Every structure is written in structure tokens, then in C-alpha cells.
Amino acid sequence: MRKILLILLFTSYLGCKKSISDGASIVKGSYIFFNDAAVLQNDDVIYGVFMNEKAFELNEKAAKYKTSNNDNVNVEVTGIISTKKDDIILWENKIEIIDIIAISSANDTNNTLKSGIK
């Protein structure tokens, strides 16, 4: 009986997916990809995006919501946020996208990056 219980516990442990409590956060904002670089901006922060497999997948999915290559789209993603220095991404805040939750077209037709100054 113990062996069966241990096997069930072990397989349950291995079968668990990475949860949000593993250091990931849900971020909603305006996403733009241009010339192999991406930025995700919400009302408070601008994130440089690490170009991993999920970021390229997001670019492909977001293309359906754009009318031109430099349009932005609204996204909701799960990602790991970092302020660690990087040679490529010079933004103070960076995000590594782990999961894509939602994508929609942007209502704002102004495609300029907002500086956060009000």
C-alpha cells in the first residue's frame, strides 16, 4: 500500500506544471515588435522583452491583429520580470514571456512609445 501511495505522490509531483508562484507574474499592456526587438508597456512600466520561443510565438499571433508592421497590440502574458543588467536589452525592467494568455487589437491608433511622464 505504501509503494502505491509513494508512486502516486511521485507521479503527481512530476506531472505538475510550473505555477505562477514560481516567480512569474501576469502582465497586461501594449506590445510592439519591430526589427528583432520587443517592448511591453503598461500604465506604470516599460519592459524590454527577452526574445525567446514564446516571444516569437506572440509575434506570429499578434500579426493577425495589426494593420501595419509597426502597430502595437494589447496582450496579457505570464512572465518572469527582471531588473538584471543585459547587454542587448537596455530597458531597466525586462520580461521573459512564459505563457500567452490573451491578445487583442489596440484601440489607440497612436503608435508612439509613451515615456511615462504625465
Phi, psi and omega in degrees: 000319179297320181298319179296317179297317178296319179296317178298316179296317181295315180291327176295319179296315181290332182278351181287138176272163178296128182260170179297335181289355179277026178096002181268154179229156174266127181234130175248142177174190180267127185244133176224138178237129181206128177051054177064022175224148181223149178226139175240122184234130170246193183295335187252327192221149170250127180248131165282141185256126172291129185275082177256188182301318180292324178295319177293324175295319177298319178300317179296315181291323181290335181301331180292339184259000183259149172260338173218165185298333183258018174285152174258160177228157175273132181226160169228120184227160169256132181202169177260121183266139182219152172242013181295140179299142180219142181287334184263311182267115185264355175295146179297315180260137181229155177223137172255114184286129180253322182212145177259121181265311183206151176222138175211162179288150180277136177282334182280122179271356177277110186268018180275148178282130182274137184277348182091356178274130182253000000 
